[in-house]
Amino acid sequence: MFFKPRLAENAVLLPFRVAHLTGMQLNEIQRKSMDAVQNSYDLIEAQAAHGPAHTFMIDGFPLAAFGAVEVFPGIAEAWLLLDNRAGAYAVTVGRNSRLFFDQLGPALKLRRCQLSVDVTFASAIRYAEWCRFEIEGVMKNYGMDGQDNLLMARIY
């Protein structure tokens, strides 16, 4: 595993398992998106099988599940699901998420990592910007529920 997190005593980083999602209280926007597609959990599990994927467990709760899949040589697509309780651990989750993306590029020899964010999900947009992603444009009708999404990228 290339990712070396800096975790508090009450935190652990585990390899992602789709079962972790059942213990998460997703934000309404993420929950609506996941519910819009019948096999959304299967899709996330398939992505996790093809790239680095982790779950932050803090105080016994899965607060963040995230990973990345290399879609072309040097290009990765990232994904993230956050628990509503993650705000109480914003420093730990935020710092380690940014550290993950800092280490991801060199470890996978990436030129670019991209992700999509629902245009109405302001806190997720700020979070992606904190992880050094920049908005490149709007993808109309892109989300699982047909919502417009921002294409955000981090160039290494």
HELIX and SHEET records of a PDB file:
HELIX    1   1 VAL A   18  GLY A   23  5                                   6    
HELIX    2   2 GLU A   28  ASP A   35  1                                   8    
HELIX    3   3 SER A   40  ALA A   48  1                                   9    
HELIX    4   4 ASN A   84  TYR A   89  5                                   6    
HELIX    5   5 ALA A   90  LEU A  108  1                                  19    
HELIX    6   6 ALA A  122  TRP A  130  1                                   9    
SHEET    1   A 7 ALA A  11  PRO A  15  0                                        
SHEET    2   A 7 ALA A  53  ILE A  58 -1                                        
SHEET    3   A 7 PHE A  61  PHE A  72 -1                                        
SHEET    4   A 7 ILE A  75  LEU A  82 -1                                        
SHEET    5   A 7 ARG A 112  ASP A 118  1                                        
SHEET    6   A 7 ASN A 149  ILE A 155 -1                                        
SHEET    7   A 7 GLU A 134  MET A 139 -1                                        
END                                                                             
